[in-house]
Amino acid sequence: MLKKISRMPVYIGMGSNIGNREENLRTACKRIIAIQGIQMMRCSRFYETVPIGGPLQPMFLNAVLGIKTVISPHKLLEQFQGIEILMGRTRTVKWGPRTIDIDILIYGDKIVDDDRLKIPHSLMHTRLFVLEPFVEIAPNVVHPGLQKTILHLYRELQTSLSVTA
C-alpha cells in the first residue's frame, strides 16, 4: 500500500526594495511555485512599506505567499536561498536593501529553533509589513508559538502602534 504524503501549509514572506520591486516579487513567486513538491494556495497583493532598521534605503514592496509542500523546512530554506542568490541578493548589511528577501513565516504547526532556521519567524508578530498581507490571505491561521490567529496578532499590533502619549 502506498503511503500518502501530506502537504504542509506554509506561509512565506517576500520583500524587495532594489530594482523593479514588483517584477522581483513576481519572479520570486514564479520560481517558488516551480519547485517540485510545491503547490500554490494564494498570494497577497503587494504592499508598499517603509524599511525598518538598517541604513537609509528605498521603500519595500512586500507580499505573503501561501503554499502546500512536502519539502522539509531546512530543504525549503535552501531552495529559497538559492532563489535569492539567482536574483542577485547579496548579504552585506543586516536589514540592508535587497533585490529579494524570502522568509518562511509559518510551516504548518511546526516549531523549528536552531542555528539556521527559526519557525515561526521570530519577528513576524511585530511587523505590520508581514501581518497585513498575511491577514489578507489567511487570517485564521494560528501562530504555533503564540497560539493566536494572524488576525488577532494583526489587531494587537495595530492597537499597540496606534497608542500615543
N, C-alpha and C positions, 0 to 999 in steps of 0.2 A: 504494500500500500504506500502511495506517495504521501509524504508529509507536506501539508500546506504551509507555505511560508507566509507569515502575516506581515503586511506592510505597516510600518510605523508612521504615524503622522508626525511630521517635522515642520517647524516654522523657522524661517531663515530671514535675517535682517540684511538688507543691502543698502549701501550708500556710495555716492560718487560726488566729488567736487572738483575734478580736473577734466578738461576736455569737454566733449559732448556728453554731459551727465545723463541725459535721457537715453541716448544711444548706448552708453556704458551699462545702464541698468537693464535695458532690453537685451543686450548681448549676453550679459551675465545670466539672465533668466533663461535665455535660449540654451546656453551652454550647460546650465544646471539640469534642465529637463531633458537634455540629450544624453545624459549619463545613463547607462544601462542600469536598471533597478530603481529608477526614479519615475514616479508618476505625478504630474502636476495636479494640485487641487484648485488653488486660487492665488492670484497675485493682487495686491492692493494697488490703488492709484499711487502716483508719485507725489511725495510731499517735499516742498522746499523748506529747508530748516537752517537755522544758524549753527555754525560749528561750535562745539563745546570743548574747551581745553585746547591745548596745543598752540601753535603760532597763529598769527593773523593769516586768514585764508578765505577763499571763496565760499559761498553758500553751498550747502549739500542738497542733493535730491536723495530721498530715502524711500524705501518700499519694504514690504514684508511679503514673502512668498511662502505659501503652504504647499507641501509635497507629501507623498507617501513613499516610503522606501524600505528596502530590505537590507540596505547598506548600513554597516555599523557606524556609530558616531565618529570614531577615530578615522575610519576609511573615508567617511564623508568629509571630515576636516581636510584630509589630504587632497581630495578631489577639489574642494573649494579653494584651497591654497594654490593648487595648480592653475585654476581658472584666473585667480588674482594675478599670478605671475604672467600668464599668457596675455593678460590685458594690460600689462605694464605697471602693476603695483610694485612699489619699492617701499621697504620698511626702514626709513632712515630716522624719522622723528615721530615719537609717540604722539598719537592723536593729530598727526600732520595730515596735509592734503593727500588725496589718493584718487586714482582712476576708478578703483572699485574696492569695496570692503564687503566681505561676505561673512556673516556670523551665524552660527547655529544658536538660535534663541531657546527653543524647546524641542526635545526629542522624545515624543510620547510622554510617558510618566517617569522616564529615566532621570537619575541624578548622576552626573559624572563630575568628579573633582580630582584632577591630577595635574601634573606639571604642564601638560599640553592642551588640556581642554577642561572647560567648566560649563556644565549644562545643568540647569538653565543658565543662560548668560548672566553673569554676576551683577551687571548693572542695568539690565533691561527694564526693571521695575522703576528705575529713577529717570528714565529717558522718554520724554514725550515723542521724540522722533522715531522711537520704536513702538511705543504703545498705541499711538494714534493710527498708524497703518495696520497694526495688528488687530485692533478693535474692529476695523472695517471688515476684515476677512474672517475673524474667528473670536468674537467677543466672549464666548462661553468656554474657551479652553482654560483649563486650570493650571496655574503655575505649580509645578511639582514640589518645589521647596516651600513656597509661601502658602499654598493651599487656598489661593484666591483666584477668581477668574481674571482674565485680561481686562475685561470691562471694569471690574472692581478696582484693579490696580490703576487703570487709567483715570478713573474718577477720583481716587485717593490722591494721585499725583496732581491732577488739575486743581483740586481743592488746596493742597499744600502750596502750590505755586501762586495761587490767587490771593493768599493771605498776605496783607501788607500791614506795616506798623503805622 
